[in-house]
Amino acid sequence: MKILLVDDEKRIVEVLEAYLEREGYEIHCADNGIDALKKVKNIQPDLIVLDLMLPDISGEEVCRLVRKESEVPILMLTAKSAEDDRINGIVMGADDYLTKPFSPREVVVRVQAILRRVKKAEKVEKLEFNNRKLVIDLIKKEVTVKGQDTILTPIEYRLLTNMALNPGRVYSRMDLLEKIQDEGVYYEGYERSVDTHIKNLRKKIELDSRQPTFILTVFGMGYKFGGVLDAANATV
């Protein structure tokens, strides 16, 4: 599997490269944001280890631009330790977050954990949440709520599946609008139009749309999926 290391600190790159190559990964490196974006397109890595403090454009901007084109997992590395910085990193689309200084062995463990989650998600055919109160069949593209078939529009289905496959991840309205378009549905509208689709989706899948369980609002940021996966029932 290919990993792209993006950091302008040569010593950190050398150490991480050695540790990750020892685990059998193919390593590519970039010391600035522009080069990183080019290599994301050319190499198509399986995971990106991304430092936020880059000499040209910020790691946050790199993450944002990558997320417009790809769902490749991103592990952020940064000297910023404030809670707001960590939250912002996750909101922008990072899958995990490590603050400097860190142990190279911990980076390896985090990388392995992220890739295991991705591999498992790629094999999933059916998602079942909250003791089968919500079931999403990804093969048949069918949704049932408390055992009853629920008809969703294509946009509602894409919104639901994108969030359900990444529970806990916060999506901004722009993120969700881009997800709709990336999936082949070209929808002209403003970010706030997502609120309307979320409202309609809640009416169909929530037991009480005023006190949602699955599609949760993260005030000032966007939305996240709050369902609890029935791991024993998930089929692969």
C-alpha positions as CSV (number, residue, x, y, z in Angstrom):
1,M,0.0,0.0,0.0
2,K,1.2,3.5,-0.8
3,I,1.6,6.2,1.8
4,L,2.3,9.9,1.1
5,L,4.3,11.7,3.8
6,V,3.8,15.5,3.7
7,D,6.2,17.4,6.0
8,D,8.9,19.9,5.5
9,E,11.0,18.7,8.5
10,K,13.5,16.3,6.8
11,R,14.4,14.5,10.0
12,I,10.7,13.6,10.7
13,V,10.2,12.4,7.2
14,E,13.3,10.2,7.3
15,V,12.3,8.6,10.6
16,L,8.7,7.9,9.6
17,E,9.8,6.7,6.2
18,A,12.1,4.1,7.8
19,Y,9.5,2.9,10.3
20,L,6.7,2.6,7.7
21,E,8.9,0.9,5.1
22,R,9.9,-1.6,7.7
23,E,6.1,-2.5,7.8
24,G,6.1,-3.1,4.1
25,Y,4.5,0.2,2.9
26,E,5.6,2.0,-0.3
27,I,6.5,5.5,0.8
28,H,6.3,8.8,-1.2
29,C,7.3,12.2,0.2
30,A,6.5,15.8,-0.3
31,D,7.9,18.8,1.6
32,N,5.2,21.4,0.5
33,G,1.5,21.5,-0.2
34,I,1.7,22.1,-3.9
35,D,3.9,19.1,-4.5
36,A,1.7,17.0,-2.2
37,L,-1.5,17.8,-4.2
38,K,0.3,16.8,-7.4
39,K,1.4,13.5,-5.9
40,V,-2.0,12.8,-4.6
41,K,-3.3,12.9,-8.2
42,N,-0.3,11.1,-9.7
43,I,0.4,8.4,-7.1
44,Q,-3.2,8.0,-5.7
45,P,-1.9,7.0,-2.2
46,D,-3.9,4.7,0.1
47,L,-3.2,7.1,3.0
48,I,-1.7,10.5,3.6
49,V,0.3,11.6,6.6
50,L,-0.1,15.3,6.6
51,D,1.7,18.0,8.6
52,L,-0.3,21.2,9.0
53,M,2.7,23.6,9.1
54,L,3.9,23.7,5.5
55,P,6.0,26.4,3.8
56,D,3.6,27.3,1.0
57,I,0.0,26.5,1.7
58,S,-1.3,25.2,5.0
59,G,-2.0,21.6,5.6
60,E,-5.6,22.5,6.3
61,E,-5.9,23.9,2.8
62,V,-4.3,20.7,1.4
63,C,-6.8,18.6,3.3
64,R,-9.7,20.7,2.0
65,L,-8.6,20.4,-1.6
66,V,-7.9,16.7,-1.3
67,R,-11.3,16.1,0.2
68,K,-12.9,17.8,-2.9
69,E,-11.6,15.0,-5.0
70,S,-10.9,12.0,-2.8
71,E,-11.8,10.1,0.4
72,V,-8.2,8.9,0.9
73,P,-7.6,8.6,4.7
74,I,-5.6,11.4,6.2
75,L,-3.6,11.4,9.4
76,M,-2.7,14.9,10.5
77,L,0.5,15.8,12.3
78,T,0.9,19.1,14.0
79,A,2.5,21.1,16.7
80,K,-0.9,22.7,17.4
81,S,-2.4,21.1,20.5
82,A,-5.4,23.3,21.3
83,E,-8.7,21.5,21.3
84,D,-10.1,23.8,18.6
85,D,-7.3,22.9,16.3
86,R,-7.9,19.2,16.8
87,I,-11.6,19.7,16.2
88,N,-11.0,21.7,13.1
89,G,-8.7,19.0,11.7
90,I,-11.4,16.4,12.1
91,V,-14.1,18.7,10.7
92,M,-12.0,19.4,7.6
93,G,-11.9,15.6,6.9
94,A,-8.9,14.2,8.8
95,D,-9.4,10.6,9.9
96,D,-7.0,10.9,12.9
97,Y,-4.8,13.6,14.5
98,L,-1.4,13.4,16.3
99,T,0.3,16.3,18.0
100,K,4.1,16.8,18.0
101,P,6.2,15.5,19.5
102,F,5.0,11.9,18.9
103,S,6.4,8.4,18.8
104,P,7.1,7.0,15.3
105,R,5.7,3.7,16.6
106,E,2.5,5.4,17.5
107,V,2.3,6.8,13.9
108,V,2.7,3.3,12.6
109,V,0.0,2.0,14.9
110,R,-2.4,4.8,13.9
111,V,-1.7,4.2,10.2
112,Q,-2.4,0.5,10.5
113,A,-5.6,1.1,12.4
114,I,-6.9,3.6,9.8
115,L,-6.1,1.2,7.0
116,R,-7.9,-1.7,8.7
117,R,-11.0,0.4,9.2
118,V,-10.9,1.5,5.5
119,K,-10.4,-2.1,4.3
120,K,-13.3,-3.3,6.5
121,A,-15.6,-0.5,5.2
122,E,-14.9,-1.4,1.6
123,K,-16.2,-4.9,2.2
124,V,-19.4,-3.9,3.9
125,E,-22.7,-4.8,2.1
126,K,-25.1,-3.9,4.9
127,L,-25.1,-1.4,7.8
128,E,-27.3,-2.0,10.8
129,F,-27.7,0.6,13.5
130,N,-29.2,0.9,17.0
131,N,-30.4,-2.8,17.2
132,R,-31.7,-2.8,13.6
133,K,-33.8,0.4,14.0
134,L,-32.0,1.6,10.8
135,V,-30.7,-0.7,8.1
136,I,-28.9,0.4,5.0
137,D,-28.4,-2.2,2.3
138,L,-25.5,-0.9,0.2
139,I,-25.9,-3.5,-2.5
140,K,-29.7,-3.1,-3.1
141,K,-29.6,0.6,-2.1
142,E,-32.5,0.0,0.2
143,V,-33.2,1.6,3.6
144,T,-35.5,0.2,6.3
145,V,-36.6,1.9,9.5
146,K,-37.9,-0.4,12.3
147,G,-38.3,-3.1,9.7
148,Q,-40.3,-0.9,7.3
149,D,-39.1,0.0,3.8
150,T,-38.3,3.7,3.5
151,I,-38.2,5.5,0.2
152,L,-35.4,8.1,-0.1
153,T,-34.6,10.4,-2.9
154,P,-31.2,9.8,-4.6
155,I,-29.9,12.9,-2.8
156,E,-31.2,11.8,0.6
157,Y,-29.7,8.3,0.1
158,R,-26.3,9.7,-0.8
159,L,-26.3,12.0,2.2
160,L,-27.3,9.2,4.5
161,T,-24.8,6.6,3.2
162,N,-21.8,9.1,3.2
163,M,-22.4,9.9,6.8
164,A,-23.3,6.4,7.9
165,L,-20.1,5.0,6.5
166,N,-18.1,7.5,8.6
167,P,-20.0,7.8,11.9
168,G,-18.9,10.6,14.2
169,R,-17.2,12.5,11.4
170,V,-18.4,16.1,11.1
171,Y,-19.5,17.2,7.7
172,S,-19.9,20.9,6.8
173,R,-22.7,21.8,4.5
174,M,-20.3,22.4,1.7
175,D,-18.8,18.9,2.3
176,L,-22.2,17.3,1.9
177,L,-23.1,19.4,-1.2
178,E,-19.8,18.2,-2.8
179,K,-20.6,14.6,-1.9
180,I,-23.9,14.8,-3.8
181,Q,-22.1,16.2,-6.8
182,D,-19.1,13.8,-6.6
183,E,-21.5,10.9,-6.7
184,G,-22.8,12.0,-10.1
185,V,-25.8,14.0,-9.0
186,Y,-25.2,17.5,-10.2
187,Y,-27.3,19.7,-8.0
188,E,-27.3,23.5,-8.3
189,G,-27.9,25.2,-5.0
190,Y,-26.4,26.9,-2.0
191,E,-25.0,25.3,1.1
192,R,-28.1,26.0,3.0
193,S,-30.1,23.9,0.7
194,V,-28.5,20.9,2.4
195,D,-30.5,21.8,5.5
196,T,-33.7,21.2,3.6
197,H,-32.5,17.7,2.5
198,I,-31.4,16.9,6.0
199,K,-34.8,18.0,7.4
200,N,-36.6,15.7,4.9
201,L,-34.2,12.8,5.6
202,R,-34.9,13.1,9.3
203,K,-38.6,13.0,8.8
204,K,-38.1,9.6,7.1
205,I,-35.6,7.9,9.3
206,E,-35.9,9.4,12.8
207,L,-38.5,8.3,15.3
208,D,-38.7,11.9,16.4
209,S,-37.2,14.4,13.9
210,R,-37.1,17.1,16.6
211,Q,-34.8,14.9,18.8
212,P,-32.8,13.0,16.1
213,T,-30.8,10.0,16.9
214,F,-29.0,9.4,13.6
215,I,-28.5,12.8,11.8
216,L,-27.1,15.1,14.5
217,T,-26.5,18.8,14.2
218,V,-23.0,20.1,15.2
219,F,-23.7,23.7,15.9
220,G,-21.6,26.1,13.9
221,M,-20.0,23.3,11.9
222,G,-22.5,21.0,10.2
223,Y,-23.8,17.5,10.7
224,K,-22.6,14.1,11.8
225,F,-24.0,10.6,12.0
226,G,-24.8,9.4,15.5
227,G,-26.0,5.9,15.0
228,V,-24.4,3.0,16.8
229,L,-23.3,0.2,14.5
230,D,-24.6,-3.3,15.3
231,A,-21.2,-4.9,14.7
232,A,-22.4,-8.4,15.2
233,N,-25.0,-8.0,12.5
234,A,-23.0,-6.1,9.9
235,T,-22.6,-8.3,6.8
236,V,-19.6,-8.4,4.6
